[in-house]
């Protein structure tokens, strides 16, 4: 009987903190089951052993921030049957995308003694800015459950069942009191994709938007609501500009309220 060929899995790192790769390692017992179904061909966070491509499934962590990374992600795309970006950095540019709202040369001159030696791009962008991406798994970091669902869906030839509704739905399902209504705490839950289990509101903290915009967010409605209740426009900009600042919905809203803040300063 011919031996069944296991699909090859590759895990790649770009500009990131490694947190999403660690989520895969945190699967612990599930890794044994995965190893029976997949050949972990490339995963330098876990092993120096490398199996050459092409690969059936590539998981990409991190944003594209240097010219070399642009060429690397294009080569990974050529070698991958399915390419999935994992985490806020890979799907929206990450916290390092905050540099996209300024001149990166100013940062280089302040941080490095010889900035002329640094090769970097003007903007930190998600992989989808350079190559086609088959699926995006959100989070900062991604959750263990959604990651296992993604891999299970790949192995069974179906689309991953990842929620696209807001964190507010998770709060209601868990019986968590709304921190905005009860405490007046600013919260991005109404416009943020579920997936974390509404962790922060469970501890009476507002949602920070770790999983990025939900499917059909209305950040302007939320922003206007917060402004009407006393939040200053600069504080609203800072609320929107964290882990997913360059995700289109958050980016557009952040730029709008940054304009309001500038008009207030000028007026």
N, C-alpha and C positions, 0 to 999 in steps of 0.2 A: 504494500500500500504506500502510495506517495505521501511524503510528509507535508503537512499543511504549512504554507508559508505565512508567517506572522506579518501583519502590516508593520512597517518601520515608522517609529515615532522619533522626531527630533525636537529638541527644545533649545531655543536660541535666545541670547541676551544682547540687548543694545543698551542705550542710556537708561538706567533704572537702578533700583535699590535691591533687586533680587527677591523681593517679597512674594511675587507671584510664582516664581520657580519654587520657593520654599513651601508654598501651598501644596504643590505636587508632592514634595517630600513629606509633608505633614499628613498625607493620606495614610501613611504607615501600613496598617493591615491590608488596605485596598491595593497597595502597590504589588503585593504578591499575586493578587488576582489579575491586575493589569499586566504583570510580567508574563502571565500565562497566555494572554491574548495579544500582546504587542511586543515587538522587539524594540527596546529602548536603544536606538542606534546612535543618538547623539544627544548628550545631556551633561555638559562639562561641570555643572553644579553638583552632579552626583557621581560622575565617573570620568576618568581620563580616556577610557576605552571608546573608540570611535569606529562606527561602521559607515562606510561610504554610501552616499545616496545613489539614486534618487530616494526620496522619502514619501511615504503615504500621507502622513500627517505631520505638519510642522506647527509648533506652538511658539509664538514670537512674543517675548517680553521686551519692553523698553521703546523709547522714542528714537527717531532717526535724527542725529545731531551733528554728524560729521560727513564730509564727502565720501570717506571710505565706507561708512555705513550705508550710504545710498547704493553703492555698488554691491555691497554684501547682501542687502535685502533683495535686490534684483536677482542675484544669483540664487538665493534661497528660494525665491518664487519659482525660478526655472527648475529647481530640483524637487519641488513639492507638489504632490497631487492636490492636497488640501492645505491651505495656510490659514491659521487662526491667530488673531492677535489677542493677547491676554493682558488685562490690567489697564489702568488709566493712562500709563505712559505710552503703551503701544496703540491704544485706541483713540487717544485725544492729545497726546504730547506730554501729559503728566505735569507735575509741579514745575519741572524745568521749562515748560512752555510759557511760564511767566515772563521769560526773557523776550518773548515775541512781541510784547507790548512796549519794548524799549529798544535802544540801540545796543546790540550785543558787544560792540567794541568798547563801550563804556565799562561794562563788567570786566572784560578782559584786562583793561588797563588798570583797574582797581585791584584785581585779584593776582595777576601774574606779573613778575618782575620783567619778563621778556615776552610780552604778548604777541610779538611777531612770530614766535615759534608755534603758536597755537593755531591749529587748523580746525575750524568749526563752521557750521552753517549759520546764517542769519537767524533762522528759526528752528525750533525743536518741534518736529511734526510726527504724527502717527505714520505707521507703515503704509496705510491706505493712501497717503499723499504720493506714493511712489510706485506701488504695485497693487494689483487687484487682491482683495482679501475676501476669503470665503465666509468668515464669521468673526464677530467681535464679542469677546467675553469681558464684560466690564467689571470694575471694582478696584479698590486701592487698599489692600490687595484683593484679588479674586477670592471667592469663597470655595471651600472644599466641595460642597454639594454641587454647585453649578459646574465646577471643573469635571467632576465624575460624570455628571449628566452629559456634558459635552463629549467626553471620550466614549461613553456608552452609546450615544447617538451616532458617532462616527462608526463604531464597530457594527452597529445594526443598520446602517444605511438610512438614517432618518434625520430630520432636523431637530436640533436641541430644543427642549422645552424650557426655555429661560423666560422668566416673567418680564413683561415690558410695561407693567403698571407702576404706580408710584409707591414710595415708601409709606405713604399714608394708609394704603390698603393693608400693609403689614402691621402698622400700629393698631388699626381697627380689629384685625384678626387676633392680635395678642391682647386686646383689651387695654392698650396703653393710652393713657390720657394725653390729649394733644397739648404739647408744650407751648404752642403759640397761643391757643385759646386760654389755657389754664394759667400760664405763667407770663405770657407776652414774650417768650423767647424766640428770637429769629431762627427760622428752620427752613432748610431747602427740601424737606420731605415732599411737599406737593408737586415738585418738578423733577425729582430724582428717581431714577429707576430702582425698583426693589431688588433685593438680593442679599442684603446684609442681615435680615431679620429685624430691621428697625432697632439696631443696637443702641445708638446714641439716645433716641427719645426714651428708651426703656430706663435710662439712667438720668432722665430729666435734662438732657442736652439736646440742642437743635441738631438736625441732620446737616452734615458738612458736604453732602453731594459726592461721596466717594465713588458711587456707581454711575455718575454722569446723568445726562438728561434722560427722562423717560421717553416713551415713544412720541407722545404729542404734548410736550410741556408748554406752559404759558408763563414764562418767567417775568414778563412785563406785568401781568396781573398780580403775581406775588410781590414783585418789587414795588409796585404802586401801593399795595396794601401795607407793606412794611414802612414805606416813606410816610404814609398817612398816619401811622402810629408812632412817629417820632424818630425813626431811624435816619441817620444822616446819609446822604448819597455816597460819600467816600467809604463809609462802613459797609454799605450795600455792595459796592464794587469789590471790596476785600472779601465779602462773603461768597461772591460768585467766582472769584479768582483764587481757587485753591487747586485741588487735584485734577480737575477737569476744566480749567479756565479756558482752554482753546477748543473745547467741544462747541460746535457751531451755535447751539441755543444759548449756552452760558456766555460764549464770546460776544455774541450780538447784544445780549442784555447788559453785560459788563461794559461794553463800549457806550451803550446808550446812557447808563447811569454815570459813567465817567464824564460824559459830555455835560450832564446835568450838574455834576460836582464842579466842573470847570466854569460853567456859567454862573453858579452861585458864588464862586471865588471872584470872578470878574465883576459881578454885579454889586 
